[in-house]
Amino acid sequence: MRLQACLPQSWWEFVLDHVVHVYNRTPNRRLSWRTPSEWLSGRNKPSVDHLRVFGCAVYVFIPAEVRTNKLAPKSELMTYLGSHPGGKGWIFMRGPNNVVFSAAQAIFDESVFPKCPKSIVKVPSTRLHTPAPKPRTCTGDDCKCPLPQEDELDSFPEHTSSLKEEVALK
């Protein structure tokens, strides 16, 4: 997991914490398909909704108390390092200084690894990314675009004179 995320060896402890956290929430055949967490506590199966891809890109909300001034960005790109040991929230690696940061509000992009030199960003295929159709041009007598009638020209005062001349020529 550390190699996939392109993290330095010094961050191995976060990998180990994340692996143990995931393992404790994974059903095990030896425990009759119960999770170790469920077996130890005797409660229902633990939730796995909070689990994310280790080392993925995250846009983390920066609270006003942490921001340098009013004009500073409200979110920042960070690297996901695991779940917060105290309960709600996650742990992230922040910025070029590799500062550990924890927060409860974040937007995850699990297909991008910000520490990798050649991380591929997938562009979603939407109609905004497709080219517009080429315009058709009308030339001379083969124009099939209907010209406006003279009574319709009064509704376009800025183009009225040039359009009236063009209609008169036809």
NUKEDO-926721 format. One record per atom (N, C-alpha, C): x, y, z; atom name. Coordinates in steps of 0.1 Angstrom, whole numbers. Atoms other than C-alpha are relative to their C-alpha. Layout:
<nodes>
X:X	Y:Y	Z:Z	site:CA
...
</nodes>
This chain:
<nodes>
X:8	Y:-12	Z:0	site:N
X:0	Y:0	Z:0	site:CA
X:9	Y:13	Z:0	site:C
X:-9	Y:-11	Z:-1	site:N
X:29	Y:23	Z:8	site:CA
X:6	Y:3	Z:-14	site:C
X:-6	Y:-2	Z:13	site:N
X:45	Y:17	Z:-26	site:CA
X:-10	Y:5	Z:-10	site:C
X:10	Y:-5	Z:9	site:N
X:12	Y:22	Z:-45	site:CA
X:-2	Y:15	Z:2	site:C
X:2	Y:-14	Z:-3	site:N
X:8	Y:56	Z:-28	site:CA
X:12	Y:8	Z:-1	site:C
X:-13	Y:-7	Z:2	site:N
X:45	Y:65	Z:-34	site:CA
X:4	Y:8	Z:13	site:C
X:-4	Y:-7	Z:-13	site:N
X:50	Y:74	Z:3	site:CA
X:14	Y:-5	Z:4	site:C
X:-13	Y:4	Z:-5	site:N
X:84	Y:74	Z:19	site:CA
X:-1	Y:-11	Z:11	site:C
X:-1	Y:11	Z:-10	site:N
X:95	Y:45	Z:42	site:CA
X:-3	Y:5	Z:14	site:C
X:2	Y:-5	Z:-13	site:N
X:93	Y:68	Z:72	site:CA
X:-15	Y:0	Z:4	site:C
X:14	Y:0	Z:-3	site:N
X:55	Y:67	Z:70	site:CA
X:-6	Y:-14	Z:1	site:C
X:5	Y:14	Z:-1	site:N
X:52	Y:29	Z:75	site:CA
X:-10	Y:-2	Z:11	site:C
X:9	Y:2	Z:-11	site:N
X:34	Y:33	Z:108	site:CA
X:-14	Y:3	Z:-3	site:C
X:13	Y:-2	Z:4	site:N
X:4	Y:48	Z:91	site:CA
X:-6	Y:-11	Z:-9	site:C
X:4	Y:12	Z:8	site:N
X:3	Y:19	Z:67	site:CA
X:-4	Y:-11	Z:9	site:C
X:3	Y:10	Z:-10	site:N
X:4	Y:-5	Z:96	site:CA
X:-13	Y:2	Z:7	site:C
X:13	Y:-4	Z:-6	site:N
X:-24	Y:13	Z:114	site:CA
X:-12	Y:-3	Z:-9	site:C
X:11	Y:1	Z:9	site:N
X:-46	Y:13	Z:83	site:CA
X:-2	Y:-15	Z:-3	site:C
X:1	Y:14	Z:2	site:N
X:-39	Y:-24	Z:76	site:CA
X:-7	Y:-7	Z:11	site:C
X:6	Y:6	Z:-12	site:N
X:-48	Y:-34	Z:111	site:CA
X:-15	Y:4	Z:1	site:C
X:14	Y:-5	Z:-1	site:N
X:-80	Y:-12	Z:110	site:CA
X:-8	Y:-8	Z:-10	site:C
X:8	Y:7	Z:11	site:N
X:-91	Y:-29	Z:77	site:CA
X:-1	Y:-15	Z:4	site:C
X:0	Y:14	Z:-3	site:N
X:-82	Y:-64	Z:89	site:CA
X:-10	Y:-3	Z:11	site:C
X:10	Y:2	Z:-11	site:N
X:-103	Y:-60	Z:121	site:CA
X:-14	Y:2	Z:-4	site:C
X:14	Y:-1	Z:5	site:N
X:-133	Y:-52	Z:100	site:CA
X:-3	Y:-9	Z:-12	site:C
X:2	Y:10	Z:11	site:N
X:-129	Y:-81	Z:75	site:CA
X:-4	Y:-13	Z:6	site:C
X:4	Y:14	Z:-5	site:N
X:-148	Y:-114	Z:80	site:CA
X:11	Y:-10	Z:-2	site:C
X:-10	Y:10	Z:0	site:N
X:-126	Y:-143	Z:88	site:CA
X:-6	Y:-14	Z:1	site:C
X:5	Y:14	Z:0	site:N
X:-132	Y:-180	Z:81	site:CA
X:2	Y:-7	Z:13	site:C
X:-4	Y:6	Z:-13	site:N
X:-115	Y:-190	Z:113	site:CA
X:-10	Y:4	Z:11	site:C
X:10	Y:-5	Z:-10	site:N
X:-141	Y:-169	Z:133	site:CA
X:-14	Y:-2	Z:-5	site:C
X:13	Y:3	Z:5	site:N
X:-171	Y:-184	Z:115	site:CA
X:-6	Y:12	Z:-8	site:C
X:4	Y:-11	Z:9	site:N
X:-172	Y:-155	Z:90	site:CA
X:-4	Y:12	Z:8	site:C
X:2	Y:-12	Z:-8	site:N
X:-173	Y:-129	Z:118	site:CA
X:13	Y:8	Z:-1	site:C
X:-12	Y:-8	Z:0	site:N
X:-149	Y:-100	Z:120	site:CA
X:6	Y:0	Z:13	site:C
X:-7	Y:0	Z:-13	site:N
X:-123	Y:-98	Z:147	site:CA
X:-6	Y:10	Z:10	site:C
X:6	Y:-10	Z:-8	site:N
X:-138	Y:-66	Z:159	site:CA
X:-14	Y:-4	Z:6	site:C
X:13	Y:5	Z:-4	site:N
X:-173	Y:-82	Z:161	site:CA
X:2	Y:-12	Z:11	site:C
X:-3	Y:11	Z:-9	site:N
X:-158	Y:-113	Z:179	site:CA
X:4	Y:5	Z:13	site:C
X:-5	Y:-5	Z:-12	site:N
X:-140	Y:-93	Z:205	site:CA
X:-10	Y:8	Z:8	site:C
X:10	Y:-9	Z:-7	site:N
X:-168	Y:-68	Z:213	site:CA
X:-13	Y:-7	Z:3	site:C
X:13	Y:6	Z:-2	site:N
X:-198	Y:-91	Z:209	site:CA
X:-11	Y:8	Z:-6	site:C
X:10	Y:-8	Z:6	site:N
X:-216	Y:-64	Z:190	site:CA
X:-2	Y:-4	Z:-15	site:C
X:2	Y:3	Z:15	site:N
X:-229	Y:-63	Z:154	site:CA
X:12	Y:3	Z:-8	site:C
X:-11	Y:-3	Z:9	site:N
X:-207	Y:-61	Z:124	site:CA
X:3	Y:15	Z:-1	site:C
X:-4	Y:-14	Z:0	site:N
X:-187	Y:-29	Z:123	site:CA
X:-2	Y:6	Z:-14	site:C
X:3	Y:-7	Z:13	site:N
X:-194	Y:-3	Z:95	site:CA
X:14	Y:1	Z:-7	site:C
X:-12	Y:-2	Z:9	site:N
X:-169	Y:-1	Z:66	site:CA
X:-3	Y:12	Z:-9	site:C
X:3	Y:-11	Z:8	site:N
X:-185	Y:30	Z:51	site:CA
X:11	Y:11	Z:0	site:C
X:-11	Y:-11	Z:-2	site:N
X:-155	Y:52	Z:63	site:CA
X:13	Y:-4	Z:-7	site:C
X:-13	Y:5	Z:6	site:N
X:-128	Y:30	Z:46	site:CA
X:2	Y:6	Z:-14	site:C
X:-4	Y:-6	Z:13	site:N
X:-110	Y:46	Z:17	site:CA
X:14	Y:-6	Z:-5	site:C
X:-12	Y:5	Z:6	site:N
X:-80	Y:38	Z:-6	site:CA
X:12	Y:7	Z:7	site:C
X:-11	Y:-6	Z:-7	site:N
X:-48	Y:44	Z:13	site:CA
X:9	Y:8	Z:-9	site:C
X:-9	Y:-9	Z:7	site:N
X:-27	Y:73	Z:0	site:CA
X:-7	Y:7	Z:-12	site:C
X:7	Y:-6	Z:10	site:N
X:-54	Y:86	Z:-23	site:CA
X:-1	Y:15	Z:2	site:C
X:2	Y:-14	Z:-1	site:N
X:-60	Y:123	Z:-30	site:CA
X:-13	Y:4	Z:7	site:C
X:11	Y:-5	Z:-8	site:N
X:-83	Y:142	Z:-7	site:CA
X:0	Y:15	Z:0	site:C
X:1	Y:-14	Z:-2	site:N
X:-96	Y:177	Z:-7	site:CA
X:-6	Y:2	Z:14	site:C
X:4	Y:-1	Z:-14	site:N
X:-98	Y:186	Z:30	site:CA
X:-4	Y:14	Z:3	site:C
X:4	Y:-13	Z:-4	site:N
X:-118	Y:215	Z:44	site:CA
X:9	Y:5	Z:11	site:C
X:-9	Y:-7	Z:-9	site:N
X:-95	Y:239	Z:63	site:CA
X:-9	Y:9	Z:9	site:C
X:8	Y:-9	Z:-8	site:N
X:-113	Y:255	Z:93	site:CA
X:6	Y:14	Z:1	site:C
X:-4	Y:-14	Z:0	site:N
X:-111	Y:293	Z:97	site:CA
X:11	Y:2	Z:10	site:C
X:-10	Y:-2	Z:-10	site:N
X:-89	Y:289	Z:128	site:CA
X:14	Y:-4	Z:-5	site:C
X:-13	Y:5	Z:5	site:N
X:-62	Y:271	Z:108	site:CA
X:5	Y:8	Z:-12	site:C
X:-4	Y:-8	Z:11	site:N
X:-63	Y:293	Z:77	site:CA
X:8	Y:13	Z:4	site:C
X:-9	Y:-11	Z:-3	site:N
X:-37	Y:321	Z:75	site:CA
X:-7	Y:13	Z:0	site:C
X:8	Y:-12	Z:0	site:N
X:-62	Y:348	Z:65	site:CA
X:-13	Y:-3	Z:-8	site:C
X:13	Y:2	Z:6	site:N
X:-96	Y:354	Z:49	site:CA
X:1	Y:-4	Z:-14	site:C
X:-1	Y:2	Z:14	site:N
X:-83	Y:351	Z:14	site:CA
X:6	Y:-14	Z:-3	site:C
X:-6	Y:13	Z:1	site:N
X:-66	Y:317	Z:20	site:CA
X:-11	Y:-10	Z:-5	site:C
X:10	Y:10	Z:5	site:N
X:-83	Y:287	Z:2	site:CA
X:-7	Y:-8	Z:12	site:C
X:8	Y:7	Z:-10	site:N
X:-110	Y:268	Z:22	site:CA
X:2	Y:-15	Z:0	site:C
X:-3	Y:14	Z:1	site:N
X:-98	Y:234	Z:11	site:CA
X:14	Y:-1	Z:-6	site:C
X:-14	Y:3	Z:4	site:N
X:-64	Y:218	Z:3	site:CA
X:1	Y:-14	Z:-4	site:C
X:-3	Y:13	Z:5	site:N
X:-52	Y:188	Z:-16	site:CA
X:10	Y:-7	Z:10	site:C
X:-8	Y:8	Z:-10	site:N
X:-38	Y:162	Z:9	site:CA
X:0	Y:-14	Z:-4	site:C
X:-1	Y:14	Z:2	site:N
X:-29	Y:125	Z:10	site:CA
X:-7	Y:-7	Z:12	site:C
X:7	Y:7	Z:-11	site:N
X:-52	Y:101	Z:30	site:CA
X:10	Y:-10	Z:6	site:C
X:-9	Y:10	Z:-7	site:N
X:-33	Y:81	Z:57	site:CA
X:-8	Y:-9	Z:9	site:C
X:7	Y:9	Z:-8	site:N
X:-61	Y:64	Z:76	site:CA
X:-11	Y:7	Z:8	site:C
X:10	Y:-5	Z:-9	site:N
X:-89	Y:67	Z:101	site:CA
X:6	Y:6	Z:13	site:C
X:-4	Y:-6	Z:-13	site:N
X:-86	Y:89	Z:132	site:CA
X:-2	Y:-10	Z:11	site:C
X:1	Y:10	Z:-11	site:N
X:-79	Y:67	Z:163	site:CA
X:-11	Y:3	Z:10	site:C
X:10	Y:-5	Z:-10	site:N
X:-103	Y:88	Z:184	site:CA
X:-15	Y:-2	Z:-4	site:C
X:14	Y:2	Z:4	site:N
X:-134	Y:79	Z:163	site:CA
X:-2	Y:7	Z:-14	site:C
X:4	Y:-7	Z:12	site:N
X:-148	Y:103	Z:137	site:CA
X:11	Y:8	Z:-6	site:C
X:-10	Y:-8	Z:8	site:N
X:-126	Y:118	Z:110	site:CA
X:11	Y:-9	Z:-5	site:C
X:-11	Y:7	Z:7	site:N
X:-95	Y:108	Z:91	site:CA
X:13	Y:8	Z:3	site:C
X:-14	Y:-6	Z:-1	site:N
X:-57	Y:115	Z:91	site:CA
X:5	Y:2	Z:-14	site:C
X:-6	Y:-3	Z:13	site:N
X:-40	Y:132	Z:62	site:CA
X:14	Y:5	Z:1	site:C
X:-14	Y:-7	Z:1	site:N
X:-5	Y:143	Z:51	site:CA
X:-3	Y:13	Z:-8	site:C
X:3	Y:-13	Z:5	site:N
X:-6	Y:180	Z:44	site:CA
X:13	Y:6	Z:-6	site:C
X:-10	Y:-8	Z:7	site:N
X:15	Y:199	Z:19	site:CA
X:14	Y:-5	Z:-2	site:C
X:-13	Y:4	Z:3	site:N
X:51	Y:198	Z:10	site:CA
X:9	Y:-3	Z:12	site:C
X:-8	Y:2	Z:-12	site:N
X:63	Y:198	Z:46	site:CA
X:-4	Y:-13	Z:7	site:C
X:5	Y:13	Z:-6	site:N
X:45	Y:164	Z:53	site:CA
X:-4	Y:1	Z:14	site:C
X:6	Y:-2	Z:-13	site:N
X:26	Y:177	Z:83	site:CA
X:-13	Y:-9	Z:1	site:C
X:12	Y:8	Z:-2	site:N
X:0	Y:153	Z:98	site:CA
X:-12	Y:9	Z:4	site:C
X:12	Y:-9	Z:-2	site:N
X:-35	Y:169	Z:97	site:CA
X:-12	Y:-10	Z:2	site:C
X:12	Y:8	Z:-1	site:N
X:-68	Y:154	Z:109	site:CA
X:-12	Y:9	Z:-2	site:C
X:12	Y:-8	Z:3	site:N
X:-103	Y:165	Z:98	site:CA
X:-11	Y:-10	Z:-1	site:C
X:12	Y:8	Z:2	site:N
X:-138	Y:152	Z:96	site:CA
X:-8	Y:3	Z:-13	site:C
X:7	Y:-3	Z:13	site:N
X:-149	Y:169	Z:63	site:CA
X:11	Y:-1	Z:-11	site:C
X:-9	Y:2	Z:11	site:N
X:-132	Y:158	Z:31	site:CA
X:-7	Y:-6	Z:-12	site:C
X:5	Y:6	Z:12	site:N
X:-139	Y:149	Z:-5	site:CA
X:12	Y:-8	Z:-6	site:C
X:-10	Y:10	Z:4	site:N
X:-120	Y:118	Z:-17	site:CA
X:0	Y:-2	Z:-15	site:C
X:-2	Y:4	Z:14	site:N
X:-106	Y:111	Z:-52	site:CA
X:9	Y:-12	Z:0	site:C
X:-7	Y:12	Z:-2	site:N
X:-96	Y:75	Z:-49	site:CA
X:8	Y:-5	Z:-12	site:C
X:-7	Y:5	Z:12	site:N
X:-82	Y:72	Z:-84	site:CA
X:13	Y:8	Z:-2	site:C
X:-12	Y:-8	Z:1	site:N
X:-54	Y:98	Z:-79	site:CA
X:9	Y:-2	Z:13	site:C
X:-9	Y:0	Z:-11	site:N
X:-23	Y:95	Z:-57	site:CA
X:10	Y:12	Z:-1	site:C
X:-7	Y:-13	Z:2	site:N
X:-8	Y:130	Z:-52	site:CA
X:15	Y:-1	Z:2	site:C
X:-15	Y:1	Z:-2	site:N
X:27	Y:118	Z:-41	site:CA
X:7	Y:-8	Z:-11	site:C
X:-6	Y:7	Z:11	site:N
X:32	Y:97	Z:-72	site:CA
X:4	Y:10	Z:-11	site:C
X:-4	Y:-10	Z:11	site:N
X:51	Y:115	Z:-100	site:CA
X:-8	Y:0	Z:-12	site:C
X:8	Y:1	Z:12	site:N
X:29	Y:102	Z:-128	site:CA
X:-14	Y:-5	Z:3	site:C
X:14	Y:4	Z:-4	site:N
X:-5	Y:100	Z:-112	site:CA
X:-9	Y:4	Z:-11	site:C
X:9	Y:-3	Z:12	site:N
X:-31	Y:98	Z:-140	site:CA
X:-14	Y:5	Z:6	site:C
X:13	Y:-6	Z:-4	site:N
X:-62	Y:120	Z:-135	site:CA
X:-9	Y:-3	Z:-11	site:C
X:10	Y:4	Z:10	site:N
X:-92	Y:106	Z:-153	site:CA
X:-10	Y:11	Z:-2	site:C
X:10	Y:-11	Z:3	site:N
X:-114	Y:132	Z:-170	site:CA
X:-13	Y:-7	Z:-3	site:C
X:13	Y:6	Z:3	site:N
X:-151	Y:123	Z:-168	site:CA
X:-5	Y:3	Z:-14	site:C
X:5	Y:-3	Z:13	site:N
X:-167	Y:120	Z:-202	site:CA
X:-15	Y:5	Z:2	site:C
X:13	Y:-7	Z:0	site:N
X:-195	Y:145	Z:-201	site:CA
X:-2	Y:8	Z:-13	site:C
X:3	Y:-7	Z:12	site:N
X:-211	Y:166	Z:-228	site:CA
X:9	Y:13	Z:0	site:C
X:-8	Y:-11	Z:0	site:N
X:-189	Y:195	Z:-216	site:CA
X:14	Y:-2	Z:-6	site:C
X:-13	Y:4	Z:5	site:N
X:-158	Y:176	Z:-227	site:CA
X:0	Y:-4	Z:-15	site:C
X:1	Y:4	Z:14	site:N
X:-171	Y:167	Z:-262	site:CA
X:0	Y:13	Z:-8	site:C
X:0	Y:-12	Z:9	site:N
X:-165	Y:191	Z:-291	site:CA
X:-14	Y:4	Z:-5	site:C
X:12	Y:-5	Z:5	site:N
X:-193	Y:213	Z:-303	site:CA
X:-1	Y:-4	Z:-15	site:C
X:1	Y:3	Z:15	site:N
X:-208	Y:204	Z:-338	site:CA
X:4	Y:12	Z:-8	site:C
X:-4	Y:-10	Z:9	site:N
X:-194	Y:224	Z:-367	site:CA
X:-12	Y:8	Z:-5	site:C
X:11	Y:-8	Z:6	site:N
X:-216	Y:253	Z:-379	site:CA
X:-1	Y:-2	Z:-15	site:C
X:2	Y:1	Z:14	site:N
X:-232	Y:250	Z:-413	site:CA
X:-1	Y:14	Z:-6	site:C
X:0	Y:-13	Z:7	site:N
X:-227	Y:279	Z:-437	site:CA
X:-10	Y:0	Z:-11	site:C
X:9	Y:-2	Z:11	site:N
X:-253	Y:292	Z:-461	site:CA
X:7	Y:9	Z:-10	site:C
X:-6	Y:-9	Z:10	site:N
X:-240	Y:305	Z:-494	site:CA
X:-10	Y:0	Z:-12	site:C
X:8	Y:-2	Z:12	site:N
X:-261	Y:319	Z:-522	site:CA
X:-13	Y:-6	Z:0	site:C
X:13	Y:5	Z:2	site:N
X:-291	Y:302	Z:-536	site:CA
X:-3	Y:-14	Z:7	site:C
X:2	Y:13	Z:-6	site:N
X:-285	Y:268	Z:-519	site:CA
X:-3	Y:1	Z:15	site:C
X:2	Y:-2	Z:-14	site:N
X:-292	Y:283	Z:-485	site:CA
X:-14	Y:-5	Z:4	site:C
X:13	Y:6	Z:-4	site:N
X:-320	Y:263	Z:-468	site:CA
X:-5	Y:6	Z:13	site:C
X:4	Y:-7	Z:-13	site:N
X:-322	Y:286	Z:-437	site:CA
X:-10	Y:10	Z:-4	site:C
X:10	Y:-9	Z:4	site:N
X:-354	Y:305	Z:-438	site:CA
X:3	Y:14	Z:5	site:C
X:-2	Y:-14	Z:-4	site:N
X:-350	Y:343	Z:-438	site:CA
X:-12	Y:5	Z:7	site:C
X:12	Y:-5	Z:-7	site:N
X:-372	Y:363	Z:-415	site:CA
X:-9	Y:9	Z:-9	site:C
X:9	Y:-8	Z:8	site:N
X:-403	Y:380	Z:-429	site:CA
X:1	Y:14	Z:4	site:C
X:-2	Y:-14	Z:-3	site:N
X:-405	Y:418	Z:-430	site:CA
X:-7	Y:4	Z:13	site:C
X:6	Y:-4	Z:-12	site:N
X:-430	Y:419	Z:-401	site:CA
X:7	Y:-5	Z:13	site:C
X:-8	Y:5	Z:-11	site:N
X:-406	Y:398	Z:-379	site:CA
X:13	Y:9	Z:2	site:C
X:-12	Y:-8	Z:-1	site:N
X:-377	Y:423	Z:-386	site:CA
X:-2	Y:11	Z:10	site:C
X:2	Y:-11	Z:-9	site:N
X:-393	Y:450	Z:-364	site:CA
X:4	Y:-4	Z:14	site:C
X:-3	Y:4	Z:-13	site:N
X:-386	Y:429	Z:-333	site:CA
X:16	Y:0	Z:3	site:C
X:-14	Y:-1	Z:-1	site:N
X:-348	Y:432	Z:-340	site:CA
X:5	Y:13	Z:-5	site:C
X:-3	Y:-13	Z:5	site:N
X:-341	Y:469	Z:-342	site:CA
X:14	Y:2	Z:-4	site:C
X:-14	Y:-2	Z:3	site:N
X:-303	Y:467	Z:-342	site:CA
X:4	Y:-6	Z:-13	site:C
X:-3	Y:7	Z:13	site:N
X:-303	Y:444	Z:-373	site:CA
X:-10	Y:3	Z:-11	site:C
X:12	Y:-1	Z:9	site:N
X:-334	Y:457	Z:-390	site:CA
X:5	Y:5	Z:-14	site:C
X:-4	Y:-6	Z:12	site:N
X:-317	Y:478	Z:-417	site:CA
X:7	Y:-10	Z:-9	site:C
X:-8	Y:10	Z:8	site:N
X:-292	Y:451	Z:-429	site:CA
X:-9	Y:-11	Z:-4	site:C
X:8	Y:11	Z:3	site:N
X:-318	Y:424	Z:-428	site:CA
X:-11	Y:4	Z:-10	site:C
X:10	Y:-4	Z:9	site:N
X:-344	Y:444	Z:-447	site:CA
X:6	Y:1	Z:-14	site:C
X:-7	Y:0	Z:13	site:N
X:-318	Y:450	Z:-475	site:CA
X:2	Y:-14	Z:-5	site:C
X:-2	Y:14	Z:4	site:N
X:-310	Y:413	Z:-476	site:CA
X:-13	Y:-6	Z:-5	site:C
X:13	Y:6	Z:4	site:N
X:-347	Y:403	Z:-478	site:CA
X:-4	Y:7	Z:-14	site:C
X:3	Y:-6	Z:13	site:N
X:-352	Y:429	Z:-506	site:CA
X:8	Y:-5	Z:-11	site:C
X:-9	Y:5	Z:11	site:N
X:-323	Y:415	Z:-526	site:CA
X:-5	Y:-13	Z:-5	site:C
X:4	Y:13	Z:3	site:N
X:-338	Y:380	Z:-525	site:CA
X:-13	Y:2	Z:-8	site:C
</nodes>
